[in-house]
Amino acid sequence: MINPVLVEVERSGFVESRHRGAAIGIAADGGVTVRAGEPEAVIFPRSANKPMQAVAMLRSGLDLDDELLALAAGSHSGEDFHVEGTEKILAGAGLVAGDLRCPAGWPIDPEVQQEVARVGGGPSRMRMNCSG
């Protein structure tokens, strides 16, 4: 089944883009109120889950300031200040880098990659763009 067009973006009277998808609305009692497409289809939401994971971290009692909350709710490019922020988040939860379950990665910026390599570093979980 091809998912239906859920959104059309119009500019200057012309449809610029169409976005297909699946959606489901659930009432407080658990009943389905509206559905479109195939919401039961298996997907890999990847980074789209990060804001929800950040909310769960907050609700579990982790104290994050604005910068650390932004790091937890999104991807990053593996620069030193991202690694430092990730270390702070982990420390606040009583965890260390070895507790991360993401794969090792290089910084995204080629110049930063070269600098990391120049000083003897390599790919690490802390530099992986999902480590926050």
The first five atom37 places (N, CA, C, CB, O) and aatype in JSON, in Angstrom:
{
  "aatype": [12, 9, 2, 14, 19, 10, 19, 6, 19, 6, 1, 15, 7, 13, 19, 6, 15, 1, 8, 1, 7, 0, 0, 9, 7, 9, 0, 0, 3, 7, 7, 19, 16, 19, 1, 0, 7, 6, 14, 6, 0, 19, 9, 13, 14, 1, 15, 0, 2, 11, 14, 12, 5, 0, 19, 0, 12, 10, 1, 15, 7, 10, 3, 10, 3, 3, 6, 10, 10, 0, 10, 0, 0, 7, 15, 8, 15, 7, 6, 3, 13, 8, 19, 6, 7, 16, 6, 11, 9, 10, 0, 7, 0, 7, 10, 19, 0, 7, 3, 10, 1, 4, 14, 0, 7, 17, 14, 9, 3, 14, 6, 19, 5, 5, 6, 19, 0, 1, 19, 7, 7, 7, 14, 15, 1, 12, 1, 12, 2, 4, 15, 7],
  "atom_mask": [
    [1, 1, 1, 1, 1],
    [1, 1, 1, 1, 1],
    [1, 1, 1, 1, 1],
    [1, 1, 1, 1, 1],
    [1, 1, 1, 1, 1],
    [1, 1, 1, 1, 1],
    [1, 1, 1, 1, 1],
    [1, 1, 1, 1, 1],
    [1, 1, 1, 1, 1],
    [1, 1, 1, 1, 1],
    [1, 1, 1, 1, 1],
    [1, 1, 1, 1, 1],
    [1, 1, 1, 0, 1],
    [1, 1, 1, 1, 1],
    [1, 1, 1, 1, 1],
    [1, 1, 1, 1, 1],
    [1, 1, 1, 1, 1],
    [1, 1, 1, 1, 1],
    [1, 1, 1, 1, 1],
    [1, 1, 1, 1, 1],
    [1, 1, 1, 0, 1],
    [1, 1, 1, 1, 1],
    [1, 1, 1, 1, 1],
    [1, 1, 1, 1, 1],
    [1, 1, 1, 0, 1],
    [1, 1, 1, 1, 1],
    [1, 1, 1, 1, 1],
    [1, 1, 1, 1, 1],
    [1, 1, 1, 1, 1],
    [1, 1, 1, 0, 1],
    [1, 1, 1, 0, 1],
    [1, 1, 1, 1, 1],
    [1, 1, 1, 1, 1],
    [1, 1, 1, 1, 1],
    [1, 1, 1, 1, 1],
    [1, 1, 1, 1, 1],
    [1, 1, 1, 0, 1],
    [1, 1, 1, 1, 1],
    [1, 1, 1, 1, 1],
    [1, 1, 1, 1, 1],
    [1, 1, 1, 1, 1],
    [1, 1, 1, 1, 1],
    [1, 1, 1, 1, 1],
    [1, 1, 1, 1, 1],
    [1, 1, 1, 1, 1],
    [1, 1, 1, 1, 1],
    [1, 1, 1, 1, 1],
    [1, 1, 1, 1, 1],
    [1, 1, 1, 1, 1],
    [1, 1, 1, 1, 1],
    [1, 1, 1, 1, 1],
    [1, 1, 1, 1, 1],
    [1, 1, 1, 1, 1],
    [1, 1, 1, 1, 1],
    [1, 1, 1, 1, 1],
    [1, 1, 1, 1, 1],
    [1, 1, 1, 1, 1],
    [1, 1, 1, 1, 1],
    [1, 1, 1, 1, 1],
    [1, 1, 1, 1, 1],
    [1, 1, 1, 0, 1],
    [1, 1, 1, 1, 1],
    [1, 1, 1, 1, 1],
    [1, 1, 1, 1, 1],
    [1, 1, 1, 1, 1],
    [1, 1, 1, 1, 1],
    [1, 1, 1, 1, 1],
    [1, 1, 1, 1, 1],
    [1, 1, 1, 1, 1],
    [1, 1, 1, 1, 1],
    [1, 1, 1, 1, 1],
    [1, 1, 1, 1, 1],
    [1, 1, 1, 1, 1],
    [1, 1, 1, 0, 1],
    [1, 1, 1, 1, 1],
    [1, 1, 1, 1, 1],
    [1, 1, 1, 1, 1],
    [1, 1, 1, 0, 1],
    [1, 1, 1, 1, 1],
    [1, 1, 1, 1, 1],
    [1, 1, 1, 1, 1],
    [1, 1, 1, 1, 1],
    [1, 1, 1, 1, 1],
    [1, 1, 1, 1, 1],
    [1, 1, 1, 0, 1],
    [1, 1, 1, 1, 1],
    [1, 1, 1, 1, 1],
    [1, 1, 1, 1, 1],
    [1, 1, 1, 1, 1],
    [1, 1, 1, 1, 1],
    [1, 1, 1, 1, 1],
    [1, 1, 1, 0, 1],
    [1, 1, 1, 1, 1],
    [1, 1, 1, 0, 1],
    [1, 1, 1, 1, 1],
    [1, 1, 1, 1, 1],
    [1, 1, 1, 1, 1],
    [1, 1, 1, 0, 1],
    [1, 1, 1, 1, 1],
    [1, 1, 1, 1, 1],
    [1, 1, 1, 1, 1],
    [1, 1, 1, 1, 1],
    [1, 1, 1, 1, 1],
    [1, 1, 1, 1, 1],
    [1, 1, 1, 0, 1],
    [1, 1, 1, 1, 1],
    [1, 1, 1, 1, 1],
    [1, 1, 1, 1, 1],
    [1, 1, 1, 1, 1],
    [1, 1, 1, 1, 1],
    [1, 1, 1, 1, 1],
    [1, 1, 1, 1, 1],
    [1, 1, 1, 1, 1],
    [1, 1, 1, 1, 1],
    [1, 1, 1, 1, 1],
    [1, 1, 1, 1, 1],
    [1, 1, 1, 1, 1],
    [1, 1, 1, 1, 1],
    [1, 1, 1, 1, 1],
    [1, 1, 1, 0, 1],
    [1, 1, 1, 0, 1],
    [1, 1, 1, 0, 1],
    [1, 1, 1, 1, 1],
    [1, 1, 1, 1, 1],
    [1, 1, 1, 1, 1],
    [1, 1, 1, 1, 1],
    [1, 1, 1, 1, 1],
    [1, 1, 1, 1, 1],
    [1, 1, 1, 1, 1],
    [1, 1, 1, 1, 1],
    [1, 1, 1, 1, 1],
    [1, 1, 1, 0, 1]
  ],
  "atom_positions": [
    [[0.84, -1.18, 0.0], [0.0, 0.0, 0.0], [0.89, 1.25, 0.0], [-0.96, 0.0, 1.23], [1.83, 1.34, 0.79]],
    [[0.6, 2.17, -0.86], [1.31, 3.45, -0.88], [0.58, 4.37, 0.08], [1.38, 4.05, -2.32], [-0.63, 4.55, -0.01]],
    [[1.34, 4.97, 1.0], [0.71, 5.9, 1.94], [0.16, 7.11, 1.21], [1.72, 6.34, 3.02], [0.7, 7.52, 0.19]],
    [[-0.91, 7.68, 1.74], [-1.52, 8.83, 1.08], [-0.71, 10.11, 1.29], [-2.94, 9.03, 1.59], [0.13, 10.18, 2.18]],
    [[-0.98, 11.09, 0.46], [-0.4, 12.41, 0.65], [-1.07, 13.03, 1.87], [-0.57, 13.32, -0.64], [-2.29, 13.19, 1.9]],
    [[-0.28, 13.36, 2.88], [-0.81, 13.97, 4.1], [-0.67, 15.49, 4.09], [-0.1, 13.4, 5.31], [-1.46, 16.21, 4.7]],
    [[0.35, 15.97, 3.38], [0.63, 17.4, 3.36], [1.05, 17.82, 1.96], [1.73, 17.77, 4.39], [1.86, 17.15, 1.32]],
    [[0.5, 18.92, 1.5], [0.96, 19.55, 0.27], [1.47, 20.94, 0.62], [-0.18, 19.62, -0.82], [0.79, 21.71, 1.32]],
    [[2.64, 21.26, 0.14], [3.21, 22.59, 0.35], [2.96, 23.39, -0.92], [4.74, 22.52, 0.7], [3.35, 22.98, -2.01]],
    [[2.32, 24.51, -0.76], [1.97, 25.36, -1.91], [2.73, 26.68, -1.81], [0.44, 25.61, -1.98], [2.83, 27.28, -0.74]],
    [[3.25, 27.11, -2.95], [3.95, 28.39, -3.01], [3.54, 29.08, -4.3], [5.52, 28.2, -2.93], [3.61, 28.5, -5.38]],
    [[3.12, 30.32, -4.17], [2.73, 31.13, -5.33], [1.67, 30.44, -6.18], [3.95, 31.45, -6.19], [1.67, 30.54, -7.41]],
    [[0.76, 29.73, -5.52], [-0.33, 29.08, -6.22], [0.01, 27.74, -6.85], [0.0, 0.0, 0.0], [-0.84, 27.14, -7.51]],
    [[1.25, 27.26, -6.66], [1.66, 25.97, -7.23], [2.03, 25.01, -6.11], [2.85, 26.16, -8.22], [2.62, 25.41, -5.1]],
    [[1.69, 23.76, -6.29], [2.09, 22.74, -5.32], [3.59, 22.49, -5.52], [1.26, 21.4, -5.49], [4.03, 22.03, -6.57]],
    [[4.34, 22.8, -4.48], [5.8, 22.67, -4.54], [6.25, 21.26, -4.15], [6.46, 23.7, -3.62], [7.19, 20.72, -4.73]],
    [[5.56, 20.67, -3.17], [5.93, 19.33, -2.75], [4.75, 18.64, -2.09], [7.14, 19.36, -1.79], [3.84, 19.28, -1.56]],
    [[4.79, 17.33, -2.14], [3.78, 16.5, -1.49], [4.5, 15.53, -0.56], [2.89, 15.74, -2.54], [5.54, 14.97, -0.91]],
    [[3.94, 15.34, 0.62], [4.57, 14.48, 1.61], [3.61, 13.36, 2.0], [5.0, 15.28, 2.85], [2.53, 13.6, 2.53]],
    [[4.03, 12.14, 1.73], [3.23, 10.97, 2.07], [3.59, 10.5, 3.47], [3.44, 9.83, 1.04], [4.68, 10.77, 3.98]],
    [[2.66, 9.8, 4.08], [2.96, 9.27, 5.39], [1.81, 8.46, 5.94], [0.0, 0.0, 0.0], [0.8, 8.24, 5.28]],
    [[1.99, 8.04, 7.16], [0.96, 7.32, 7.9], [0.79, 8.03, 9.23], [1.33, 5.81, 8.09], [1.74, 8.55, 9.8]],
    [[-0.44, 8.03, 9.73], [-0.71, 8.69, 11.0], [-1.88, 7.99, 11.68], [-1.02, 10.2, 10.81], [-2.74, 7.39, 11.02]],
    [[-1.89, 8.09, 12.98], [-3.01, 7.54, 13.75], [-3.23, 8.44, 14.95], [-2.74, 6.06, 14.18], [-2.27, 8.87, 15.6]],
    [[-4.48, 8.71, 15.26], [-4.83, 9.49, 16.44], [-5.52, 8.58, 17.43], [0.0, 0.0, 0.0], [-6.43, 7.83, 17.08]],
    [[-5.07, 8.63, 18.68], [-5.6, 7.76, 19.72], [-6.28, 8.61, 20.78], [-4.46, 6.89, 20.35], [-5.71, 9.6, 21.26]],
    [[-7.49, 8.24, 21.16], [-8.23, 8.93, 22.22], [-7.7, 8.49, 23.59], [-9.75, 8.64, 22.1], [-6.96, 7.52, 23.69]],
    [[-8.08, 9.21, 24.61], [-7.64, 8.91, 25.98], [-8.01, 7.48, 26.39], [-8.25, 9.9, 26.96], [-7.29, 6.86, 27.17]],
    [[-9.11, 6.96, 25.87], [-9.53, 5.6, 26.22], [-8.83, 4.52, 25.4], [-11.03, 5.46, 26.05], [-9.1, 3.33, 25.56]],
    [[-7.91, 4.94, 24.51], [-7.17, 4.0, 23.69], [-7.8, 3.7, 22.34], [0.0, 0.0, 0.0], [-7.21, 2.99, 21.53]],
    [[-8.98, 4.23, 22.1], [-9.62, 4.0, 20.81], [-9.04, 4.86, 19.71], [0.0, 0.0, 0.0], [-8.54, 5.96, 19.96]],
    [[-9.09, 4.35, 18.5], [-8.58, 5.08, 17.34], [-9.61, 6.12, 16.92], [-8.26, 4.1, 16.16], [-10.77, 5.79, 16.69]],
    [[-9.18, 7.37, 16.83], [-10.09, 8.45, 16.42], [-9.94, 8.8, 14.95], [-9.85, 9.68, 17.26], [-10.9, 9.23, 14.31]],
    [[-8.74, 8.63, 14.42], [-8.49, 8.93, 13.02], [-7.27, 8.13, 12.58], [-8.28, 10.46, 12.78], [-6.37, 7.88, 13.38]],
    [[-7.25, 7.74, 11.32], [-6.08, 7.03, 10.8], [-5.92, 7.34, 9.33], [-6.21, 5.51, 11.03], [-6.89, 7.6, 8.62]],
    [[-4.7, 7.32, 8.88], [-4.39, 7.52, 7.46], [-3.22, 6.64, 7.11], [-4.09, 9.03, 7.14], [-2.28, 6.49, 7.9]],
    [[-3.26, 6.07, 5.94], [-2.15, 5.22, 5.51], [-2.1, 3.93, 6.3], [0.0, 0.0, 0.0], [-3.12, 3.37, 6.7]],
    [[-0.88, 3.47, 6.5], [-0.64, 2.18, 7.15], [0.18, 2.39, 8.43], [0.09, 1.22, 6.18], [1.38, 2.11, 8.44]],
    [[-0.45, 2.87, 9.52], [0.31, 3.18, 10.73], [0.93, 1.97, 11.42], [-0.58, 3.88, 11.71], [1.8, 2.13, 12.27]],
    [[0.5, 0.76, 11.06], [1.08, -0.44, 11.66], [2.38, -0.87, 10.98], [0.08, -1.58, 11.6], [3.06, -1.77, 11.46]],
    [[2.72, -0.24, 9.88], [3.93, -0.62, 9.14], [5.17, -0.41, 10.01], [4.05, 0.2, 7.83], [5.26, 0.55, 10.78]],
    [[6.12, -1.32, 9.88], [7.38, -1.21, 10.61], [8.2, -0.07, 10.01], [8.18, -2.56, 10.57], [8.34, 0.02, 8.79]],
    [[8.72, 0.79, 10.86], [9.56, 1.9, 10.41], [10.81, 1.97, 11.27], [8.79, 3.24, 10.46], [10.88, 1.33, 12.32]],
    [[11.77, 2.71, 10.84], [12.98, 2.96, 11.59], [13.07, 4.47, 11.82], [14.25, 2.42, 10.83], [13.68, 5.19, 11.02]],
    [[12.47, 4.96, 12.92], [12.37, 6.41, 13.11], [13.69, 7.1, 13.41], [11.43, 6.68, 14.22], [13.8, 8.31, 13.23]],
    [[14.68, 6.36, 13.84], [16.01, 6.9, 14.11], [15.95, 8.2, 14.89], [16.75, 7.1, 12.81], [15.41, 8.23, 16.0]],
    [[16.48, 9.27, 14.36], [16.59, 10.52, 15.11], [15.26, 11.18, 15.43], [17.42, 11.48, 14.34], [15.2, 12.05, 16.3]],
    [[14.2, 10.78, 14.76], [12.89, 11.36, 15.07], [12.45, 11.04, 16.49], [11.84, 10.86, 14.08], [11.59, 11.73, 17.03]],
    [[13.01, 10.02, 17.1], [12.65, 9.65, 18.48], [13.42, 10.46, 19.52], [12.9, 8.18, 18.7], [13.05, 10.43, 20.69]],
    [[14.45, 11.16, 19.14], [15.3, 11.83, 20.12], [14.56, 12.82, 21.02], [16.4, 12.55, 19.41], [14.8, 12.82, 22.22]],
    [[13.66, 13.65, 20.49], [12.93, 14.54, 21.41], [12.1, 13.77, 22.45], [12.01, 15.47, 20.61], [12.01, 14.19, 23.6]],
    [[11.51, 12.66, 22.04], [10.73, 11.86, 22.99], [11.64, 11.19, 24.01], [9.9, 10.8, 22.25], [11.28, 11.07, 25.18]],
    [[12.82, 10.76, 23.58], [13.78, 10.17, 24.51], [14.26, 11.23, 25.51], [14.98, 9.56, 23.75], [14.47, 10.93, 26.69]],
    [[14.44, 12.46, 25.04], [14.86, 13.54, 25.94], [13.77, 13.82, 26.98], [15.18, 14.81, 25.13], [14.09, 14.05, 28.15]],
    [[12.52, 13.81, 26.57], [11.42, 14.0, 27.53], [11.43, 12.89, 28.58], [10.05, 14.03, 26.79], [11.25, 13.15, 29.76]],
    [[11.65, 11.66, 28.14], [11.71, 10.54, 29.09], [12.86, 10.72, 30.07], [11.87, 9.21, 28.34], [12.72, 10.41, 31.25]],
    [[13.99, 11.23, 29.59], [15.13, 11.49, 30.48], [14.75, 12.53, 31.54], [16.34, 11.98, 29.68], [15.07, 12.36, 32.71]],
    [[14.07, 13.59, 31.12], [13.64, 14.63, 32.06], [12.64, 14.08, 33.06], [13.03, 15.82, 31.31], [12.75, 14.34, 34.26]],
    [[11.68, 13.32, 32.58], [10.66, 12.74, 33.47], [11.24, 11.73, 34.43], [9.55, 12.08, 32.65], [10.66, 11.46, 35.49]],
    [[12.38, 11.16, 34.08], [13.05, 10.21, 34.97], [13.93, 10.92, 35.99], [13.88, 9.23, 34.16], [14.56, 10.27, 36.82]],
    [[13.97, 12.24, 35.91], [14.69, 13.02, 36.92], [16.03, 13.57, 36.5], [0.0, 0.0, 0.0], [16.69, 14.21, 37.32]],
    [[16.46, 13.34, 35.27], [17.75, 13.87, 34.84], [17.63, 15.38, 34.66], [18.22, 13.21, 33.51], [16.72, 15.86, 33.98]],
    [[18.53, 16.12, 35.29], [18.5, 17.58, 35.24], [19.39, 18.05, 34.09], [18.98, 18.2, 36.6], [20.61, 17.92, 34.15]],
    [[18.76, 18.6, 33.04], [19.5, 19.08, 31.87], [19.23, 20.55, 31.65], [19.12, 18.28, 30.62], [18.08, 20.98, 31.62]],
    [[20.31, 21.34, 31.5], [20.12, 22.75, 31.16], [19.8, 22.85, 29.67], [21.39, 23.61, 31.53], [19.74, 21.84, 28.97]],
    [[19.6, 24.06, 29.19], [19.18, 24.25, 27.8], [20.12, 23.61, 26.79], [19.07, 25.73, 27.5], [19.67, 22.94, 25.87]],
    [[21.43, 23.82, 26.96], [22.39, 23.27, 25.99], [22.43, 21.75, 26.02], [23.8, 23.82, 26.27], [22.48, 21.11, 24.97]],
    [[22.39, 21.17, 27.21], [22.42, 19.71, 27.3], [21.11, 19.1, 26.82], [22.7, 19.27, 28.74], [21.1, 18.02, 26.24]],
    [[20.01, 19.8, 27.06], [18.72, 19.31, 26.56], [18.71, 19.33, 25.03], [17.56, 20.17, 27.12], [18.2, 18.39, 24.41]],
    [[19.26, 20.37, 24.43], [19.35, 20.43, 22.97], [20.22, 19.28, 22.45], [19.93, 21.79, 22.51], [19.89, 18.68, 21.42]],
    [[21.31, 18.98, 23.13], [22.19, 17.89, 22.73], [21.46, 16.54, 22.84], [23.46, 17.88, 23.59], [21.61, 15.68, 21.97]],
    [[20.69, 16.37, 23.9], [19.96, 15.11, 24.1], [18.82, 14.94, 23.1], [19.4, 15.05, 25.52], [18.46, 13.81, 22.76]],
    [[18.26, 16.03, 22.62], [17.09, 15.97, 21.75], [17.43, 15.97, 20.26], [16.17, 17.12, 22.04], [16.53, 15.94, 19.43]],
    [[18.71, 16.01, 19.92], [19.06, 16.08, 18.5], [20.36, 15.37, 18.2], [0.0, 0.0, 0.0], [20.98, 14.78, 19.08]],
    [[20.76, 15.45, 16.95], [22.05, 14.9, 16.53], [23.11, 15.98, 16.67], [21.99, 14.36, 15.06], [22.79, 17.16, 16.78]],
    [[24.36, 15.57, 16.67], [25.45, 16.54, 16.75], [26.55, 16.14, 15.78], [26.02, 16.65, 18.2], [26.45, 15.11, 15.11]],
    [[27.6, 16.95, 15.7], [28.64, 16.69, 14.71], [29.93, 16.15, 15.31], [28.93, 17.95, 13.96], [30.94, 16.07, 14.6]],
    [[29.94, 15.77, 16.59], [31.09, 15.1, 17.18], [32.26, 15.98, 17.52], [0.0, 0.0, 0.0], [33.38, 15.5, 17.66]],
    [[32.01, 17.3, 17.67], [33.1, 18.19, 18.05], [33.36, 18.09, 19.55], [32.78, 19.65, 17.66], [32.56, 17.5, 20.28]],
    [[34.48, 18.66, 20.0], [34.87, 18.52, 21.4], [33.78, 18.99, 22.37], [36.13, 19.3, 21.66], [33.55, 18.35, 23.39]],
    [[33.11, 20.1, 22.05], [32.08, 20.59, 22.99], [30.88, 19.65, 23.03], [31.64, 22.0, 22.6], [30.16, 19.62, 24.03]],
    [[30.64, 18.89, 21.95], [29.57, 17.9, 21.97], [29.97, 16.72, 22.87], [29.26, 17.4, 20.53], [29.16, 16.2, 23.63]],
    [[31.23, 16.32, 22.77], [31.74, 15.24, 23.62], [31.65, 15.66, 25.08], [33.2, 14.88, 23.24], [31.22, 14.87, 25.93]],
    [[32.05, 16.88, 25.39], [31.97, 17.38, 26.77], [30.54, 17.39, 27.28], [32.57, 18.79, 26.87], [30.28, 17.02, 28.42]],
    [[29.61, 17.81, 26.44], [28.2, 17.82, 26.83], [27.68, 16.41, 27.06], [0.0, 0.0, 0.0], [26.93, 16.17, 28.01]],
    [[28.07, 15.49, 26.2], [27.65, 14.1, 26.36], [28.22, 13.52, 27.65], [28.11, 13.26, 25.15], [27.53, 12.77, 28.35]],
    [[29.45, 13.86, 27.97], [30.04, 13.41, 29.24], [29.24, 13.93, 30.42], [31.51, 13.86, 29.35], [29.03, 13.21, 31.4]],
    [[28.79, 15.19, 30.36], [27.99, 15.77, 31.44], [26.64, 15.05, 31.58], [27.76, 17.27, 31.2], [26.19, 14.77, 32.69]],
    [[26.01, 14.76, 30.43], [24.73, 14.05, 30.47], [24.91, 12.67, 31.1], [24.13, 13.92, 29.05], [24.14, 12.27, 31.97]],
    [[25.94, 11.95, 30.66], [26.21, 10.62, 31.2], [26.49, 10.69, 32.7], [27.38, 9.97, 30.47], [25.97, 9.89, 33.47]],
    [[27.33, 11.64, 33.11], [27.67, 11.77, 34.53], [26.43, 12.06, 35.37], [28.71, 12.89, 34.72], [26.29, 11.55, 36.47]],
    [[25.53, 12.89, 34.83], [24.29, 13.2, 35.55], [23.41, 11.99, 35.77], [0.0, 0.0, 0.0], [22.59, 11.97, 36.68]],
    [[23.59, 10.99, 34.92], [22.81, 9.76, 35.03], [23.61, 8.64, 35.71], [22.34, 9.31, 33.65], [23.14, 7.51, 35.81]],
    [[24.83, 8.97, 36.16], [25.67, 7.95, 36.78], [26.24, 6.95, 35.79], [0.0, 0.0, 0.0], [26.48, 5.79, 36.13]],
    [[26.45, 7.4, 34.56], [26.94, 6.53, 33.49], [28.28, 7.03, 32.96], [25.92, 6.44, 32.36], [28.71, 8.14, 33.27]],
    [[28.92, 6.19, 32.14], [30.18, 6.56, 31.48], [30.08, 6.22, 30.0], [31.4, 5.81, 32.14], [29.11, 5.6, 29.56]],
    [[31.08, 6.62, 29.23], [31.06, 6.41, 27.78], [30.83, 4.95, 27.41], [32.37, 6.89, 27.17], [30.16, 4.68, 26.41]],
    [[31.36, 4.03, 28.18], [31.19, 2.61, 27.89], [29.74, 2.14, 27.97], [0.0, 0.0, 0.0], [29.4, 1.06, 27.48]],
    [[28.88, 2.94, 28.59], [27.46, 2.59, 28.69], [26.68, 2.94, 27.43], [26.84, 3.29, 29.88], [25.55, 2.48, 27.25]],
    [[27.27, 3.74, 26.55], [26.58, 4.1, 25.3], [26.43, 2.85, 24.43], [27.36, 5.21, 24.54], [27.3, 1.99, 24.42]],
    [[25.33, 2.77, 23.71], [25.09, 1.62, 22.84], [25.15, 2.0, 21.35], [23.73, 1.01, 23.16], [24.83, 1.18, 20.49]],
    [[25.56, 3.22, 21.05], [25.7, 3.63, 19.66], [27.05, 3.14, 19.14], [25.56, 5.18, 19.51], [27.95, 2.88, 19.94]],
    [[27.2, 3.02, 17.83], [28.51, 2.62, 17.28], [29.5, 3.78, 17.37], [28.36, 2.15, 15.81], [29.12, 4.93, 17.58]],
    [[30.75, 3.47, 17.2], [31.78, 4.51, 17.18], [31.65, 5.32, 15.89], [33.2, 3.89, 17.3], [31.24, 4.79, 14.86]],
    [[32.0, 6.59, 15.96], [31.96, 7.44, 14.78], [33.02, 8.52, 14.84], [0.0, 0.0, 0.0], [33.56, 8.83, 15.9]],
    [[33.3, 9.07, 13.69], [34.21, 10.22, 13.58], [33.39, 11.5, 13.66], [35.04, 10.16, 12.24], [32.18, 11.47, 13.43]],
    [[34.02, 12.61, 13.97], [33.33, 13.89, 13.82], [32.91, 14.08, 12.36], [34.23, 15.07, 14.28], [33.56, 13.55, 11.46]],
    [[31.85, 14.8, 12.12], [31.35, 14.99, 10.77], [32.25, 15.9, 9.94], [29.93, 15.55, 10.82], [32.48, 15.64, 8.76]],
    [[32.74, 16.96, 10.53], [33.57, 17.94, 9.82], [34.94, 17.32, 9.5], [33.74, 19.24, 10.67], [35.63, 16.85, 10.4]],
    [[35.35, 17.32, 8.22], [36.63, 16.71, 7.84], [37.83, 17.34, 8.56], [36.83, 16.83, 6.34], [38.78, 16.63, 8.89]],
    [[37.79, 18.64, 8.8], [38.91, 19.28, 9.49], [39.0, 18.8, 10.93], [38.77, 20.8, 9.45], [40.09, 18.6, 11.46]],
    [[37.84, 18.64, 11.58], [37.83, 18.15, 12.95], [38.28, 16.69, 12.98], [36.41, 18.29, 13.58], [39.0, 16.27, 13.89]],
    [[37.87, 15.9, 11.98], [38.33, 14.5, 11.87], [39.86, 14.46, 11.82], [37.74, 13.82, 10.61], [40.49, 13.68, 12.53]],
    [[40.43, 15.31, 10.97], [41.88, 15.33, 10.81], [42.57, 15.73, 12.11], [42.29, 16.3, 9.69], [43.61, 15.17, 12.46]],
    [[42.0, 16.68, 12.83], [42.6, 17.11, 14.1], [42.54, 15.98, 15.12], [41.87, 18.36, 14.64], [43.51, 15.74, 15.84]],
    [[41.41, 15.28, 15.19], [41.28, 14.15, 16.11], [42.33, 13.09, 15.76], [39.84, 13.53, 16.04], [43.01, 12.57, 16.65]],
    [[42.46, 12.77, 14.47], [43.44, 11.78, 14.04], [44.87, 12.25, 14.31], [43.27, 11.47, 12.55], [45.72, 11.46, 14.71]],
    [[45.13, 13.54, 14.09], [46.47, 14.1, 14.29], [46.95, 13.93, 15.72], [46.49, 15.57, 13.91], [48.14, 13.71, 15.95]],
    [[46.03, 14.04, 16.68], [46.43, 13.9, 18.08], [46.29, 12.46, 18.59], [45.58, 14.83, 18.95], [46.35, 12.2, 19.79]],
    [[46.11, 11.53, 17.63], [46.08, 10.12, 17.99], [44.71, 9.55, 18.31], [0.0, 0.0, 0.0], [44.6, 8.41, 18.77]],
    [[43.67, 10.32, 18.08], [42.32, 9.84, 18.33], [41.77, 9.06, 17.16], [0.0, 0.0, 0.0], [42.4, 8.96, 16.1]],
    [[40.62, 8.52, 17.36], [39.96, 7.76, 16.31], [38.47, 7.8, 16.52], [0.0, 0.0, 0.0], [37.97, 8.59, 17.32]],
    [[37.75, 6.97, 15.81], [36.3, 6.94, 16.0], [35.97, 6.55, 17.45], [35.64, 5.94, 15.01], [36.68, 5.75, 18.06]],
    [[34.92, 7.13, 17.97], [34.5, 6.79, 19.34], [32.99, 6.94, 19.46], [35.22, 7.69, 20.37], [32.35, 7.65, 18.68]],
    [[32.44, 6.27, 20.44], [31.01, 6.4, 20.7], [30.65, 7.82, 21.1], [30.57, 5.42, 21.79], [29.57, 8.31, 20.78]],
    [[31.55, 8.48, 21.79], [31.27, 9.86, 22.25], [31.18, 10.82, 21.08], [32.36, 10.33, 23.22], [30.47, 11.83, 21.17]],
    [[31.88, 10.55, 19.99], [31.85, 11.44, 18.82], [30.78, 11.06, 17.82], [33.2, 11.45, 18.13], [30.52, 11.82, 16.89]],
    [[30.16, 9.91, 17.99], [29.08, 9.48, 17.1], [27.93, 10.45, 17.21], [28.62, 8.04, 17.43], [27.58, 10.86, 18.32]],
    [[27.32, 10.84, 16.1], [26.34, 11.93, 16.11], [25.08, 11.64, 16.92], [25.94, 12.24, 14.71], [24.27, 12.55, 17.13]],
    [[24.89, 10.42, 17.38], [23.72, 10.1, 18.2], [24.06, 9.95, 19.68], [23.08, 8.83, 17.7], [23.18, 9.6, 20.47]],
    [[25.31, 10.2, 20.08], [25.71, 9.91, 21.46], [25.02, 10.79, 22.49], [27.19, 10.08, 21.59], [24.9, 10.38, 23.64]],
    [[24.56, 11.97, 22.11], [23.91, 12.87, 23.08], [22.64, 12.3, 23.63], [0.0, 0.0, 0.0], [21.99, 12.93, 24.46]]
  ]
}
